[in-house]
């Protein structure tokens, strides 16, 4: 479908690479426009209500670790 729409012949790995570039550029734009790591938060209910699929919640500590990990990796790119 992608080849028909764009003319690019991409395998799964190349599609993931393109998606990563798009995500990184979107993040850079948002940061440039004033968003901060503090804006990368889930709504409070995610810390209180279990997900129906898994029955699990995410703790605020886990969320902070994910944000720290993301920005640590993003800064390396």
N, CA, C and O atoms as a CHARMM CRD file, in Angstrom:
* protein
*
  308
    1    1 UNK  N      0.81600  -1.16800   0.00000 PROA 1      0.00000
    2    1 UNK  CA     0.00000   0.00000   0.00000 PROA 1      0.00000
    3    1 UNK  C      0.88000   1.26000   0.00000 PROA 1      0.00000
    4    1 UNK  O      0.59000   2.22800  -0.70300 PROA 1      0.00000
    5    2 UNK  N      1.94100   1.23400   0.78500 PROA 2      0.00000
    6    2 UNK  CA     2.82800   2.40300   0.84000 PROA 2      0.00000
    7    2 UNK  C      3.50600   2.61500  -0.49800 PROA 2      0.00000
    8    2 UNK  O      3.64600   3.75100  -0.95300 PROA 2      0.00000
    9    3 UNK  N      3.92400   1.54300  -1.12400 PROA 3      0.00000
   10    3 UNK  CA     4.57000   1.67600  -2.43100 PROA 3      0.00000
   11    3 UNK  C      3.59600   2.26300  -3.44500 PROA 3      0.00000
   12    3 UNK  O      3.97800   3.10900  -4.25500 PROA 3      0.00000
   13    4 UNK  N      2.35800   1.82700  -3.40700 PROA 4      0.00000
   14    4 UNK  CA     1.36300   2.35700  -4.35000 PROA 4      0.00000
   15    4 UNK  C      1.11100   3.84700  -4.11200 PROA 4      0.00000
   16    4 UNK  O      0.91800   4.60700  -5.06100 PROA 4      0.00000
   17    5 UNK  N      1.11600   4.26100  -2.84200 PROA 5      0.00000
   18    5 UNK  CA     0.81000   5.64800  -2.51200 PROA 5      0.00000
   19    5 UNK  C      2.01000   6.57600  -2.68200 PROA 5      0.00000
   20    5 UNK  O      1.85600   7.73300  -3.07400 PROA 5      0.00000
   21    6 UNK  N      3.22000   6.06000  -2.38300 PROA 6      0.00000
   22    6 UNK  CA     4.39200   6.93800  -2.36400 PROA 6      0.00000
   23    6 UNK  C      5.44800   6.59200  -3.40100 PROA 6      0.00000
   24    6 UNK  O      6.30000   7.41900  -3.72600 PROA 6      0.00000
   25    7 UNK  N      5.39600   5.37800  -3.91700 PROA 7      0.00000
   26    7 UNK  CA     6.43200   4.91900  -4.83000 PROA 7      0.00000
   27    7 UNK  C      7.65500   4.37100  -4.10800 PROA 7      0.00000
   28    7 UNK  O      8.60100   3.91200  -4.74900 PROA 7      0.00000
   29    8 UNK  N      7.64300   4.41700  -2.74900 PROA 8      0.00000
   30    8 UNK  CA     8.77300   3.90800  -1.96700 PROA 8      0.00000
   31    8 UNK  C      8.54000   2.44800  -1.62500 PROA 8      0.00000
   32    8 UNK  O      7.45500   2.06600  -1.18600 PROA 8      0.00000
   33    9 UNK  N      9.56900   1.63600  -1.82900 PROA 9      0.00000
   34    9 UNK  CA     9.49700   0.22100  -1.50700 PROA 9      0.00000
   35    9 UNK  C     10.18200   0.01300  -0.15300 PROA 9      0.00000
   36    9 UNK  O     11.39800  -0.16300  -0.08900 PROA 9      0.00000
   37   10 UNK  N      9.39300   0.03500   0.93300 PROA 10     0.00000
   38   10 UNK  CA     9.94600  -0.02600   2.28000 PROA 10     0.00000
   39   10 UNK  C      9.58600  -1.34200   2.96000 PROA 10     0.00000
   40   10 UNK  O      8.44400  -1.79900   2.89800 PROA 10     0.00000
   41   11 UNK  N     10.57400  -1.93500   3.60300 PROA 11     0.00000
   42   11 UNK  CA    10.27900  -3.09300   4.43900 PROA 11     0.00000
   43   11 UNK  C      9.92200  -2.59400   5.83800 PROA 11     0.00000
   44   11 UNK  O      9.92400  -1.38900   6.09300 PROA 11     0.00000
   45   12 UNK  N      9.62000  -3.51200   6.72800 PROA 12     0.00000
   46   12 UNK  CA     9.19300  -3.15000   8.07900 PROA 12     0.00000
   47   12 UNK  C     10.23300  -2.27600   8.78400 PROA 12     0.00000
   48   12 UNK  O      9.88100  -1.28000   9.41700 PROA 12     0.00000
   49   13 UNK  N     11.49000  -2.64200   8.67800 PROA 13     0.00000
   50   13 UNK  CA    12.56600  -1.89200   9.34600 PROA 13     0.00000
   51   13 UNK  C     12.64400  -0.45700   8.82400 PROA 13     0.00000
   52   13 UNK  O     12.78300   0.48500   9.60400 PROA 13     0.00000
   53   14 UNK  N     12.55500  -0.29500   7.51400 PROA 14     0.00000
   54   14 UNK  CA    12.61300   1.04900   6.93200 PROA 14     0.00000
   55   14 UNK  C     11.38300   1.88200   7.28000 PROA 14     0.00000
   56   14 UNK  O     11.48700   3.09300   7.47100 PROA 14     0.00000
   57   15 UNK  N     10.21700   1.23400   7.36200 PROA 15     0.00000
   58   15 UNK  CA     9.01500   1.96300   7.76700 PROA 15     0.00000
   59   15 UNK  C      9.15300   2.44200   9.20800 PROA 15     0.00000
   60   15 UNK  O      8.74600   3.55700   9.53600 PROA 15     0.00000
   61   16 UNK  N      9.72300   1.60500  10.06700 PROA 16     0.00000
   62   16 UNK  CA     9.94000   2.01700  11.45900 PROA 16     0.00000
   63   16 UNK  C     10.92600   3.18800  11.52600 PROA 16     0.00000
   64   16 UNK  O     10.76000   4.09500  12.34100 PROA 16     0.00000
   65   17 UNK  N     11.93400   3.16700  10.68200 PROA 17     0.00000
   66   17 UNK  CA    12.91200   4.25800  10.66200 PROA 17     0.00000
   67   17 UNK  C     12.24400   5.56200  10.23400 PROA 17     0.00000
   68   17 UNK  O     12.49800   6.61100  10.82600 PROA 17     0.00000
   69   18 UNK  N     11.40100   5.50500   9.22200 PROA 18     0.00000
   70   18 UNK  CA    10.67500   6.69400   8.76700 PROA 18     0.00000
   71   18 UNK  C      9.76200   7.19000   9.88400 PROA 18     0.00000
   72   18 UNK  O      9.69500   8.39200  10.14100 PROA 18     0.00000
   73   19 UNK  N      9.06300   6.27600  10.54600 PROA 19     0.00000
   74   19 UNK  CA     8.17600   6.65800  11.65100 PROA 19     0.00000
   75   19 UNK  C      8.96600   7.31100  12.78000 PROA 19     0.00000
   76   19 UNK  O      8.48800   8.26800  13.38900 PROA 19     0.00000
   77   20 UNK  N     10.16000   6.81500  13.06900 PROA 20     0.00000
   78   20 UNK  CA    10.99400   7.39100  14.12600 PROA 20     0.00000
   79   20 UNK  C     11.40400   8.81700  13.77800 PROA 20     0.00000
   80   20 UNK  O     11.40400   9.69100  14.64500 PROA 20     0.00000
   81   21 UNK  N     11.74900   9.05400  12.53400 PROA 21     0.00000
   82   21 UNK  CA    12.12400  10.40500  12.09400 PROA 21     0.00000
   83   21 UNK  C     10.93300  11.35500  12.24300 PROA 21     0.00000
   84   21 UNK  O     11.08600  12.48400  12.71000 PROA 21     0.00000
   85   22 UNK  N      9.76600  10.89600  11.84800 PROA 22     0.00000
   86   22 UNK  CA     8.55800  11.72700  11.97100 PROA 22     0.00000
   87   22 UNK  C      8.28200  12.03900  13.43700 PROA 22     0.00000
   88   22 UNK  O      7.99200  13.18400  13.78300 PROA 22     0.00000
   89   23 UNK  N      8.36800  11.03800  14.29500 PROA 23     0.00000
   90   23 UNK  CA     8.13500  11.23000  15.72700 PROA 23     0.00000
   91   23 UNK  C      9.14800  12.20000  16.31700 PROA 23     0.00000
   92   23 UNK  O      8.78400  13.09900  17.07500 PROA 23     0.00000
   93   24 UNK  N     10.41600  12.02100  15.97100 PROA 24     0.00000
   94   24 UNK  CA    11.46200  12.90900  16.48100 PROA 24     0.00000
   95   24 UNK  C     11.25500  14.35000  16.01400 PROA 24     0.00000
   96   24 UNK  O     11.41300  15.28700  16.79700 PROA 24     0.00000
   97   25 UNK  N     10.90600  14.52500  14.75500 PROA 25     0.00000
   98   25 UNK  CA    10.67600  15.87700  14.23600 PROA 25     0.00000
   99   25 UNK  C      9.45700  16.52700  14.89200 PROA 25     0.00000
  100   25 UNK  O      9.46300  17.72700  15.16500 PROA 25     0.00000
  101   26 UNK  N      8.42300  15.74500  15.14100 PROA 26     0.00000
  102   26 UNK  CA     7.24400  16.25700  15.83900 PROA 26     0.00000
  103   26 UNK  C      7.62000  16.68900  17.24700 PROA 26     0.00000
  104   26 UNK  O      7.18800  17.74200  17.71500 PROA 26     0.00000
  105   27 UNK  N      8.42100  15.87900  17.91900 PROA 27     0.00000
  106   27 UNK  CA     8.86900  16.21000  19.27700 PROA 27     0.00000
  107   27 UNK  C      9.69900  17.49600  19.26200 PROA 27     0.00000
  108   27 UNK  O      9.49300  18.37500  20.09900 PROA 27     0.00000
  109   28 UNK  N     10.63000  17.60800  18.32000 PROA 28     0.00000
  110   28 UNK  CA    11.45700  18.81700  18.22800 PROA 28     0.00000
  111   28 UNK  C     10.59300  20.05800  18.01900 PROA 28     0.00000
  112   28 UNK  O     10.81800  21.09300  18.64800 PROA 28     0.00000
  113   29 UNK  N      9.60400  19.94900  17.13300 PROA 29     0.00000
  114   29 UNK  CA     8.69800  21.06300  16.88700 PROA 29     0.00000
  115   29 UNK  C      7.97100  21.45300  18.16600 PROA 29     0.00000
  116   29 UNK  O      7.91700  22.63100  18.52000 PROA 29     0.00000
  117   30 UNK  N      7.41100  20.46200  18.86200 PROA 30     0.00000
  118   30 UNK  CA     6.67000  20.74000  20.08900 PROA 30     0.00000
  119   30 UNK  C      7.55700  21.37100  21.15400 PROA 30     0.00000
  120   30 UNK  O      7.12600  22.29000  21.85200 PROA 30     0.00000
  121   31 UNK  N      8.78600  20.89200  21.28900 PROA 31     0.00000
  122   31 UNK  CA     9.71400  21.47000  22.25700 PROA 31     0.00000
  123   31 UNK  C     10.06500  22.91100  21.87800 PROA 31     0.00000
  124   31 UNK  O     10.12700  23.79400  22.73300 PROA 31     0.00000
  125   32 UNK  N     10.28800  23.12700  20.60100 PROA 32     0.00000
  126   32 UNK  CA    10.58700  24.47800  20.13300 PROA 32     0.00000
  127   32 UNK  C      9.43300  25.43200  20.42800 PROA 32     0.00000
  128   32 UNK  O      9.64700  26.61100  20.70800 PROA 32     0.00000
  129   33 UNK  N      8.22000  24.91400  20.36400 PROA 33     0.00000
  130   33 UNK  CA     7.03900  25.74900  20.59500 PROA 33     0.00000
  131   33 UNK  C      6.67200  25.86900  22.07300 PROA 33     0.00000
  132   33 UNK  O      5.65200  26.46800  22.41600 PROA 33     0.00000
  133   34 UNK  N      7.51000  25.29500  22.95400 PROA 34     0.00000
  134   34 UNK  CA     7.32000  25.53700  24.37500 PROA 34     0.00000
  135   34 UNK  C      6.88600  24.36700  25.22800 PROA 34     0.00000
  136   34 UNK  O      6.79800  24.50900  26.44700 PROA 34     0.00000
  137   35 UNK  N      6.61200  23.21200  24.63700 PROA 35     0.00000
  138   35 UNK  CA     6.26600  22.06800  25.46400 PROA 35     0.00000
  139   35 UNK  C      7.49000  21.61300  26.24200 PROA 35     0.00000
  140   35 UNK  O      8.62100  21.77900  25.78600 PROA 35     0.00000
  141   36 UNK  N      7.26500  21.04700  27.40600 PROA 36     0.00000
  142   36 UNK  CA     8.34600  20.58700  28.26400 PROA 36     0.00000
  143   36 UNK  C      8.10000  19.13700  28.63800 PROA 36     0.00000
  144   36 UNK  O      7.00800  18.62100  28.39900 PROA 36     0.00000
  145   37 UNK  N      9.08700  18.46600  29.21800 PROA 37     0.00000
  146   37 UNK  CA     8.85200  17.09100  29.68500 PROA 37     0.00000
  147   37 UNK  C      7.67500  17.00400  30.66400 PROA 37     0.00000
  148   37 UNK  O      7.00600  15.97300  30.73300 PROA 37     0.00000
  149   38 UNK  N      7.42200  18.05700  31.40500 PROA 38     0.00000
  150   38 UNK  CA     6.29100  18.05600  32.33900 PROA 38     0.00000
  151   38 UNK  C      4.94900  17.96400  31.60600 PROA 38     0.00000
  152   38 UNK  O      3.95100  17.52800  32.18000 PROA 38     0.00000
  153   39 UNK  N      4.93300  18.37800  30.32900 PROA 39     0.00000
  154   39 UNK  CA     3.70800  18.28100  29.53700 PROA 39     0.00000
  155   39 UNK  C      3.45900  16.85800  29.04900 PROA 39     0.00000
  156   39 UNK  O      2.35800  16.54600  28.59500 PROA 39     0.00000
  157   40 UNK  N      4.45700  16.00300  29.13500 PROA 40     0.00000
  158   40 UNK  CA     4.32800  14.60400  28.70100 PROA 40     0.00000
  159   40 UNK  C      3.79300  13.76400  29.85200 PROA 40     0.00000
  160   40 UNK  O      4.50500  12.94000  30.42500 PROA 40     0.00000
  161   41 UNK  N      2.56900  13.98200  30.16600 PROA 41     0.00000
  162   41 UNK  CA     1.93000  13.29400  31.29100 PROA 41     0.00000
  163   41 UNK  C      0.64100  12.64300  30.82200 PROA 41     0.00000
  164   41 UNK  O     -0.07000  13.15700  29.95800 PROA 41     0.00000
  165   42 UNK  N      0.36800  11.50700  31.41600 PROA 42     0.00000
  166   42 UNK  CA    -0.92000  10.86400  31.19200 PROA 42     0.00000
  167   42 UNK  C     -1.95800  11.53500  32.07900 PROA 42     0.00000
  168   42 UNK  O     -1.60600  12.10200  33.11400 PROA 42     0.00000
  169   43 UNK  N     -3.22800  11.48200  31.69500 PROA 43     0.00000
  170   43 UNK  CA    -4.27600  11.98200  32.59000 PROA 43     0.00000
  171   43 UNK  C     -4.23000  11.22800  33.92100 PROA 43     0.00000
  172   43 UNK  O     -3.85000  10.05800  33.96400 PROA 43     0.00000
  173   44 UNK  N     -4.61400  11.89700  34.98800 PROA 44     0.00000
  174   44 UNK  CA    -4.54100  11.32400  36.32400 PROA 44     0.00000
  175   44 UNK  C     -5.24500   9.98400  36.48500 PROA 44     0.00000
  176   44 UNK  O     -4.82100   9.15700  37.29200 PROA 44     0.00000
  177   45 UNK  N     -6.31400   9.75800  35.72800 PROA 45     0.00000
  178   45 UNK  CA    -7.05200   8.50200  35.88000 PROA 45     0.00000
  179   45 UNK  C     -6.20400   7.28100  35.54400 PROA 45     0.00000
  180   45 UNK  O     -6.48000   6.18600  36.03600 PROA 45     0.00000
  181   46 UNK  N     -5.17000   7.45200  34.70700 PROA 46     0.00000
  182   46 UNK  CA    -4.30400   6.33100  34.35900 PROA 46     0.00000
  183   46 UNK  C     -3.50100   5.85000  35.56600 PROA 46     0.00000
  184   46 UNK  O     -3.04300   4.70800  35.60300 PROA 46     0.00000
  185   47 UNK  N     -3.33800   6.72400  36.54300 PROA 47     0.00000
  186   47 UNK  CA    -2.62300   6.35900  37.75900 PROA 47     0.00000
  187   47 UNK  C     -3.54800   5.73900  38.79900 PROA 47     0.00000
  188   47 UNK  O     -3.08200   5.17300  39.78800 PROA 47     0.00000
  189   48 UNK  N     -4.87000   5.84500  38.57800 PROA 48     0.00000
  190   48 UNK  CA    -5.84200   5.34600  39.54800 PROA 48     0.00000
  191   48 UNK  C     -6.66900   4.18200  39.02400 PROA 48     0.00000
  192   48 UNK  O     -7.01200   3.27600  39.78300 PROA 48     0.00000
  193   49 UNK  N     -6.99500   4.19500  37.72600 PROA 49     0.00000
  194   49 UNK  CA    -7.88800   3.19100  37.14800 PROA 49     0.00000
  195   49 UNK  C     -7.08700   2.17000  36.35200 PROA 49     0.00000
  196   49 UNK  O     -6.24300   2.53100  35.53300 PROA 49     0.00000
  197   50 UNK  N     -7.35700   0.90400  36.59800 PROA 50     0.00000
  198   50 UNK  CA    -6.65900  -0.16800  35.87600 PROA 50     0.00000
  199   50 UNK  C     -7.12600  -0.19900  34.42300 PROA 50     0.00000
  200   50 UNK  O     -8.28700   0.07300  34.11700 PROA 50     0.00000
  201   51 UNK  N     -6.19300  -0.53400  33.54200 PROA 51     0.00000
  202   51 UNK  CA    -6.54900  -0.70700  32.13300 PROA 51     0.00000
  203   51 UNK  C     -7.38300  -1.97200  31.98700 PROA 51     0.00000
  204   51 UNK  O     -7.02800  -3.00400  32.55800 PROA 51     0.00000
  205   52 UNK  N     -8.47700  -1.92100  31.24200 PROA 52     0.00000
  206   52 UNK  CA    -9.34100  -3.09900  31.11900 PROA 52     0.00000
  207   52 UNK  C     -8.62200  -4.30400  30.50700 PROA 52     0.00000
  208   52 UNK  O     -8.90000  -5.44700  30.87100 PROA 52     0.00000
  209   53 UNK  N     -7.70000  -4.04700  29.57700 PROA 53     0.00000
  210   53 UNK  CA    -7.02300  -5.14300  28.88400 PROA 53     0.00000
  211   53 UNK  C     -6.06900  -5.90700  29.78800 PROA 53     0.00000
  212   53 UNK  O     -5.90700  -7.11800  29.64600 PROA 53     0.00000
  213   54 UNK  N     -5.43700  -5.19800  30.72000 PROA 54     0.00000
  214   54 UNK  CA    -4.39100  -5.82500  31.54200 PROA 54     0.00000
  215   54 UNK  C     -4.71500  -5.85300  33.02700 PROA 54     0.00000
  216   54 UNK  O     -4.13700  -6.64000  33.77800 PROA 54     0.00000
  217   55 UNK  N     -5.62700  -5.00600  33.44600 PROA 55     0.00000
  218   55 UNK  CA    -5.92400  -4.91200  34.86900 PROA 55     0.00000
  219   55 UNK  C     -4.84100  -4.18400  35.65200 PROA 55     0.00000
  220   55 UNK  O     -4.85200  -4.19800  36.88200 PROA 55     0.00000
  221   56 UNK  N     -3.90400  -3.54800  34.95200 PROA 56     0.00000
  222   56 UNK  CA    -2.78300  -2.87600  35.60300 PROA 56     0.00000
  223   56 UNK  C     -2.92900  -1.36100  35.51500 PROA 56     0.00000
  224   56 UNK  O     -3.62300  -0.83400  34.64600 PROA 56     0.00000
  225   57 UNK  N     -2.25900  -0.68100  36.43300 PROA 57     0.00000
  226   57 UNK  CA    -2.15100   0.77200  36.37000 PROA 57     0.00000
  227   57 UNK  C     -0.67800   1.10800  36.17800 PROA 57     0.00000
  228   57 UNK  O      0.19800   0.26600  36.37200 PROA 57     0.00000
  229   58 UNK  N     -0.42800   2.33300  35.79900 PROA 58     0.00000
  230   58 UNK  CA     0.94400   2.82000  35.73000 PROA 58     0.00000
  231   58 UNK  C      1.12100   3.75600  36.92000 PROA 58     0.00000
  232   58 UNK  O      0.25700   4.58400  37.21000 PROA 58     0.00000
  233   59 UNK  N      2.23700   3.61200  37.59500 PROA 59     0.00000
  234   59 UNK  CA     2.48500   4.49000  38.73800 PROA 59     0.00000
  235   59 UNK  C      3.12800   5.78200  38.24200 PROA 59     0.00000
  236   59 UNK  O      3.68700   5.83900  37.14600 PROA 59     0.00000
  237   60 UNK  N      3.03400   6.80400  39.06500 PROA 60     0.00000
  238   60 UNK  CA     3.67100   8.06400  38.69600 PROA 60     0.00000
  239   60 UNK  C      5.18700   7.89400  38.61100 PROA 60     0.00000
  240   60 UNK  O      5.84400   8.54400  37.79700 PROA 60     0.00000
  241   61 UNK  N      5.73800   7.02300  39.45200 PROA 61     0.00000
  242   61 UNK  CA     7.17500   6.74500  39.39900 PROA 61     0.00000
  243   61 UNK  C      7.55500   6.08600  38.07000 PROA 61     0.00000
  244   61 UNK  O      8.57000   6.44000  37.47100 PROA 61     0.00000
  245   62 UNK  N      6.74200   5.12900  37.60800 PROA 62     0.00000
  246   62 UNK  CA     6.99800   4.49000  36.31000 PROA 62     0.00000
  247   62 UNK  C      6.90600   5.51300  35.18300 PROA 62     0.00000
  248   62 UNK  O      7.72300   5.50400  34.26200 PROA 62     0.00000
  249   63 UNK  N      5.90900   6.39500  35.25900 PROA 63     0.00000
  250   63 UNK  CA     5.74900   7.41500  34.22200 PROA 63     0.00000
  251   63 UNK  C      6.96300   8.32500  34.18200 PROA 63     0.00000
  252   63 UNK  O      7.46200   8.64900  33.10400 PROA 63     0.00000
  253   64 UNK  N      7.44300   8.74000  35.34600 PROA 64     0.00000
  254   64 UNK  CA     8.62100   9.60400  35.39000 PROA 64     0.00000
  255   64 UNK  C      9.83000   8.89600  34.79900 PROA 64     0.00000
  256   64 UNK  O     10.62300   9.51700  34.09000 PROA 64     0.00000
  257   65 UNK  N      9.98300   7.60300  35.07900 PROA 65     0.00000
  258   65 UNK  CA    11.10700   6.85400  34.53200 PROA 65     0.00000
  259   65 UNK  C     11.01200   6.76200  33.00700 PROA 65     0.00000
  260   65 UNK  O     12.01700   6.89000  32.30800 PROA 65     0.00000
  261   66 UNK  N      9.80100   6.53900  32.50000 PROA 66     0.00000
  262   66 UNK  CA     9.61100   6.48800  31.04100 PROA 66     0.00000
  263   66 UNK  C      9.96700   7.82000  30.39200 PROA 66     0.00000
  264   66 UNK  O     10.61100   7.85500  29.34400 PROA 66     0.00000
  265   67 UNK  N      9.54900   8.90600  31.01300 PROA 67     0.00000
  266   67 UNK  CA     9.86300  10.24100  30.47200 PROA 67     0.00000
  267   67 UNK  C     11.37300  10.46900  30.50000 PROA 67     0.00000
  268   67 UNK  O     11.95400  10.93800  29.52100 PROA 67     0.00000
  269   68 UNK  N     12.00300  10.13600  31.62100 PROA 68     0.00000
  270   68 UNK  CA    13.45800  10.29500  31.72200 PROA 68     0.00000
  271   68 UNK  C     14.17600   9.45900  30.67200 PROA 68     0.00000
  272   68 UNK  O     15.11000   9.93200  30.02500 PROA 68     0.00000
  273   69 UNK  N     13.73700   8.21500  30.50700 PROA 69     0.00000
  274   69 UNK  CA    14.34900   7.34400  29.50400 PROA 69     0.00000
  275   69 UNK  C     14.16700   7.91300  28.09900 PROA 69     0.00000
  276   69 UNK  O     15.10800   7.92800  27.30500 PROA 69     0.00000
  277   70 UNK  N     12.94500   8.38600  27.78900 PROA 70     0.00000
  278   70 UNK  CA    12.67900   8.92600  26.46000 PROA 70     0.00000
  279   70 UNK  C     13.59900  10.10800  26.16600 PROA 70     0.00000
  280   70 UNK  O     14.25200  10.14500  25.12300 PROA 70     0.00000
  281   71 UNK  N     13.65100  11.06400  27.07700 PROA 71     0.00000
  282   71 UNK  CA    14.46300  12.24700  26.82700 PROA 71     0.00000
  283   71 UNK  C     15.94700  11.90700  26.82600 PROA 71     0.00000
  284   71 UNK  O     16.72500  12.55600  26.12700 PROA 71     0.00000
  285   72 UNK  N     16.34900  10.90400  27.59400 PROA 72     0.00000
  286   72 UNK  CA    17.74400  10.46700  27.56000 PROA 72     0.00000
  287   72 UNK  C     18.11800   9.90900  26.19700 PROA 72     0.00000
  288   72 UNK  O     19.19400  10.20400  25.67600 PROA 72     0.00000
  289   73 UNK  N     17.24300   9.11100  25.62100 PROA 73     0.00000
  290   73 UNK  CA    17.49900   8.53200  24.29500 PROA 73     0.00000
  291   73 UNK  C     17.35300   9.60700  23.22000 PROA 73     0.00000
  292   73 UNK  O     18.15700   9.66500  22.29000 PROA 73     0.00000
  293   74 UNK  N     16.33900  10.45200  23.33900 PROA 74     0.00000
  294   74 UNK  CA    16.08200  11.48200  22.32900 PROA 74     0.00000
  295   74 UNK  C     17.25700  12.44400  22.22200 PROA 74     0.00000
  296   74 UNK  O     17.57000  12.92300  21.13200 PROA 74     0.00000
  297   75 UNK  N     17.90500  12.72900  23.34100 PROA 75     0.00000
  298   75 UNK  CA    19.03700  13.64700  23.30900 PROA 75     0.00000
  299   75 UNK  C     20.25700  13.03000  22.64500 PROA 75     0.00000
  300   75 UNK  O     21.15600  13.74500  22.20500 PROA 75     0.00000
  301   76 UNK  N     20.29100  11.70300  22.57200 PROA 76     0.00000
  302   76 UNK  CA    21.42200  11.02600  21.93900 PROA 76     0.00000
  303   76 UNK  C     21.32200  11.02000  20.42300 PROA 76     0.00000
  304   76 UNK  O     22.31100  10.75500  19.73900 PROA 76     0.00000
  305   77 UNK  N     20.14400  11.30700  19.89300 PROA 77     0.00000
  306   77 UNK  CA    19.93500  11.24300  18.43700 PROA 77     0.00000
  307   77 UNK  C     20.42800  12.48500  17.75700 PROA 77     0.00000
  308   77 UNK  O     20.33100  12.60000  16.53500 PROA 77     0.00000
